[in-house]
Amino acid sequence: MTQPNQKNSHSEIPIACVACHAREGGICGTLSPSQLAQVVRKTARRRVQPQIEIIGQGDGIEHCAAIVRGVVKLSKMLADGRQQIVGLQFAPDFLGTPFLRECSLSAEAVTNVDLCVFPRALIERLAAEAPDLQRRLHVETLKKLCAARDWMLTLGRKTAKERVANFLYLVATRINFEDGPAREFDLPLSRADIADYLGLTIETVSRQITRLRKEGVIRVENRRRIIVPDIRRLMKNASIDS
C-alpha cells in the first residue's frame, strides 16, 4: 500500500498531492516538491459534513486548511446573539489566518467539505522560507479585501434582483473552479442563509429567484438546482461588467 508521503519517481511530487485537483490553484502550487513533502508529513485529510462548524469565532488558530472540495460559509456573531454571514469560500481557497492567534469569524461547512489540514506554525515557517508562498498568501489576502469591498457595493447600492443575481453568479463562477463557470449547480445555501447573506428577507429572495426564472435568466429544478443558460445574461442582471 502506498504511503501518503511516498514520492512519485518522475515528478518528485508526493503521491498524495499528484491527484489533488486543488493543488495547482491553491497555496500548495507555490511549494517545491521537498516543501510539499514536509506539508504532507504534517497534513491530515478531513471530511466535514454540512452544518458542522470547522472553527469557531474566538477560537485559537492552531491549524490552517486548504479547501479541496465543497463550500464553507464564514459568519460573525454579534454580542446579542445575532449572526451575519460575511463570506463564502470554495476550493481551492485557503481557510485560516496565518500570523494571527485568534479567529475573528466562524467557519461552517454548508456542503460536504474536504480539507487538507496542517499546522499554522508550519505554514508560517514555510512562508518565511518560500517567497512564492509568501506572495500567494499576500495575494489571497488582497483578493479577500477586494471581494469584501465589492460585496459592500452589492449590499449598499444594488437592488434585490441584482443582489440575488450577483449571488448566483458568485456560485456559478466558484463552485467548479477547474472547468470555468458552471451552467448547472445546486444552491449551497438555504433560502434563509441566502437572505442573511444578501441582507434581504426570505420572501424577497424567493420572489427574485422566481422573477429571474420567469425572465428566462435561470431555470430552477427541485427548488435547489439552478441552470444558467447564458452566463453573460446573468452578469447583466447582476450589473457586473463583462
Salt bridges, closest charged atoms under 4 A:
GLU24 OE2 - ARG23 NH1 2.83
ASP80 OD2 - ARG82 NE 2.70
ASP93 OD1 - ARG174 NH2 2.78
GLU108 OE2 - LYS73 NZ 3.95
ASP114 OD1 - ARG47 NE 2.30
ASP114 OD2 - ARG69 NH1 2.92
GLU124 OE2 - ARG101 NH1 3.65
GLU124 OE2 - ARG120 NH1 2.60
GLU129 OE2 - ARG125 NH1 3.14
ASP132 OD1 - ARG135 NH1 2.73
GLU140 OE2 - LYS143 NZ 3.62
GLU184 OE1 - ARG225 NH2 3.32
ASP186 OD1 - ARG225 NH1 3.37
ASP193 OD2 - LYS73 NZ 3.03
GLU215 OE1 - LYS161 NZ 2.77
GLU215 OE2 - ARG211 NE 3.30
